[in-house]
Amino acid sequence: MRGVVAIGVACLGAVVAADGATVVDRQLVADNQAREDGRIIPGQPLGDLAYLRKATIDVIGRIPTFPEIEQYQKWPKAKRRELLLDHLFKGKGLADRWTIFYADLLRIRSRAEGGNRLLAYVHQSIEQNRPWDEMARELIAASGSSGNTPSVGFLLSDESDPMTMAGATAQVFLGVRMACAQCHNHPFDKWRQKQFYELASFFGKTKQIESRLSSKTYVTEGEEMKVLWPPERRKPKERFPVVPKFPFPVEDFSVKPDYLKRLEALRAGEALALNKHKESEALDALIDSSGGKKGLGIGVEPVALSVSKESREDIRKLDVKGDLYRKSELRRQLADHVAGPQNRYFARNMVNRVWAELMGRGFYHPIDDYQGEVTHPKTVDYLCDEFVANGYDLAHLIRVVMETDAYAKSTLNADVELEDIDISRSAFASGTKRRMLSEVLYDSVVVAGHLQDHKWPKGANIREVERRVRVPLDTEPEDKIELESEPESGDGKMVPKKPKANPYNLEEVISLDFDQLVKSDLDRDIGMMKAKSDQEIEAERLAEMARKKNSVRRRYTYETVVDKVDDNPKFSSSMRMSTPAPPTHFLRVFGQPSRDGLGEFRDHTPSMRQALMMLNGKATHEAARVGPYEPMHRLLTGKTKNLAKAIELAYLEILTRKPSADELAEAEAVLGQAPLEGMADLRWALLNSHEFRYLP
Amino acid sequence: MKDTGCFDYQMTRRRMLQATGASILGMPVARLLAASGQTAAAKAEHVILFWNGGGMSHVDTWDPKPGRPVQGEFSAIDTSADGIQISSIFPNLAKQMHHCALVRSIAGTNGAHGRATYELQTSYNMDPSLIHPGLGSIVVHEKNRLGDLPAFITINGQAAKSGYFGQSCSAYFIGEPGEKDPYLSFPTGITSARGNKRLDLLARMNARATGKTGVTDFKATDTAIKEAVSLMKSPALKVFDLDKEKPDTLARYGDSDFGRGALLARKLVETGVRFVQVNRGGFDTHSNNFPAMENHALEMDPALAALVEDLAATGKLESTLVLVLSEFGRTPRINNNAGRDHHARCFSCLMAGGGVQGGQVIGASDKDAMEPAERPVKPSDIHATVCHALGIDHEKEVYTPQDRPMILVREGAEPVHELFA
């Protein structure tokens, strides 16, 4: 069982990590001394509550709740932060929050072929603490359809195009922009066009097939090398198949470095644990394919998740026949090159990306453009060694960074010269202000306002809502299309279909079922044969076209109707919705990338749209209102009324700190004679404040 | 010192340099002169871009080939412009062609939707290292905002990203024209007196935080909130309300979402909005091209015709450049599914107003609309043309947040000067 192994590794990691962070801080100082580029002013260390807020946001993707704050403060001061991290890393939130990280990195798009399954695969991989090198191998080497091999979604989303995949491989896994070399030798870079073609040719026999039989798209391996040299645009007389060659220099392992020995020992231990748990199919695959390099995990084949024994045999049968899902030897070789410990680019890329995610800036910029230099070489070297030695354990890496003093530094205040602020930040001696990720901001509003559940009794908020509906002017027989049976009325009466969702649907969140998504549909896949004939498909399309034609011609007018609604909403976490959200959704407005192309990062710049969504949005409004089912309510009404306590609670729930004396006085004035309304006003302002959306 | 239509969230050092003119140092004198000459000629102040996603057939719209097998099901009709014919599915627009110019020789290079859309909207090819701003973002980066409304508005869909110009130059979107945007007023139940009190409290809290930390992001957020509040309170917001329009007007625009979009676009430029993009999808007609195009024309024809007519009637057309554009054309050859496939090598666009001389055709395709036969026009030339019409130097150097120098429109682009003859 993987889970058991994963826990073992995590515990081991925790012990080493405490030392690791201290070493990182020492290396940073050493690196800074070597840089000598100005006056470094250290930021103040974060207070305990600020650390709680920052760490909770970074590990599980939302602010801490009041009970969590209380729990934290009960822990002994000296051990508080350590216990907090233990607690956070054990929880479920880690996988939700860091799925966002992987989704940005791998450009996961729900609408792309296999997108949602890839998302669920990543989520499950984090839950199971699967090593990053193993994931990378699967992402690069997978064949099959996303139904039976979710990791193949990485290839499918770029239509398995060799050139695109070469660019993505370099940029995503290695932090190097090579895609420019697709068209030309880059004037400043060392990458030649030929090298790009050689990298691309690892994908050169990969075929993506859309089966009209099973209506599925899958990846398999063909015979013919599609990547040819010289490039077509040079209009050569003849073009030749390119021989695959990995362009990146590798480490010299003639003397085994310490981190490699540690990795080997770790992997040997893992294999042993696997053995004990008699997951022999999985182990067979592991051992069979790792060949001469056993223990290193090199060449580990993708182990399909939750695939029944029979289905797995079916895959093997198909493979033997050289049928549907042929494995790719070329991509397996590439996976070895990319994710093997001899490739320093691979470890450095992840170290830099995680560091940048948590510290607000990386050791090189942009984070997908390594040019041979880093700002803090000793620190990077140490972090890379540790990352590899700990089995490419993402959670461990995150934790080491979060345990450093550098992570727990405040930003410098306005009284410091701009230049000194800049130098101190780039030395990681003071903090860099980071805004919450859009998903984190959304979830934090939900948590701060107790919106995960209804906070009002049923029927307490009945109000009338005006809604505009479109009414056709000419009633043709086709109008029946617009009608549907109301399921709840039971009498089958035809009522007009509601033409549009609520006007606040830009904040709507519908969760995906990740567990369902990672289940294999292999049985269906193999069993499923032709569902519809070509003629049927064509006929359907014609019918659709005719319907559209008629609907276009129709004229209509608008009428206003009044609905009675019970305004008592509850909100889901935004971390499990299909991704990226629609372009106008809250998440996108706050910077979630479209993930259409390489080189797109989260845009954290403020905009007027963002301001409007927070000032007037449904989530902020409902979070601010005080419902009878939340603890705040009893502090504002009746015998238990205690306005000072209520204000303190509001500050703790929203900003994770107590108010100052001035703030308390200010808030008391706001609460005035109408505490319930006043508290809603106070909470609305706190939710909209800079302090709320920017991390300490 | 506001030199941009983008919300001025951050007065960066770079922006300071640009604003003080440092960025034109080092520009060859000849180009400076050329640039100033063009600026004097520029008439356009606004742009309305109709973006037709999916790749609109050029043969079935602006470049009919009567008598050829490629012509398909529609005929070609005479228009109000001498010697210019367009497809028979645009009878109303045909009466306005004396205001319109056609470019029939756009030579694109990208045949896939994503890449072609990117190029036709930004002038650049996709680049794995950065995102280029779309045409609207370029325009509002260079032209100041007039009034309270955002300088760049997109209707019925999304515009290209603002790329390295950041969110402040991105488009403000209108979901459905005529619908009330709930985000433009205080939430239900919050009176404006109470809402204003909330805003005061928030301003006090944020001022303390901004003052103490001096974080530039805080200042930028302050500005964004200020802009939002002034928009919420602006009398100009009434322009979004189409309910007061005469039924006749709505009918002339075709009484469709698209027509409402076109009508709103007109009202927006009349209110001072610099760049309005009206989006329409569904042009990827690999099968059953003809009924699909007929349906499109049923909405597009009255809307475009009424828009051009109305703008011309009020004189606003002189300062408003209307552009109808798609990412590529479609194969003149009709495929086995009665459809047309992607065709980037030769396609067309329509322009009107903003100094563009109406009633003319630039370039020509060959007998079957397969290749440009005369005066090939690069996609980036279209962007240079729009810049030229607005008096924007399309070769201006700007810097990305990473301090990488870029020029607004891809190198080598040239305005199609004949359009303005």
Interface residues (C-beta under 8 A of the other chain):
Chain A: G167 Q171 R177 A179 C180 H365 P366 D369 T411 N413 A414 D415 I421 K433 R435 R463 V465 R468 P503 Y504 L506 R541 L542 M545 A546 K548 K549 V552 R553 R555 Y556 Y558 P583 T584 G591 S594 D596 G597 L598 G599 E600 D603 H604 T605 P606 S607 M608 R609 Q610 A611 L612 M613 L615 N616 G617 K618 H621 E666 V670 E677 D681 L682 W684 A685 L686 N688 S689 H690 E691 R693 Y694
Chain B: F7 Y9 Q10 G114 Y118 M126 D127 P128 S129 L130 I131 P150 Q158 K161 G166 Q167 S168 S170 Y172 F173 G175 G178 E179 K180 D181 P182 Y183 L184 S185 F186 P187 T188 I190 R194 K197 R198 L199 L201 L202 R204 M205 N206 A209 T210 G211 K212 T213 G214 V215 D217 F218 A220 T221 T223 A224 I225 E227 A228 V229 L231 M232 D243 D255 S256 S287 N288 P291 A292 E294 N295 L298 E299 Q402
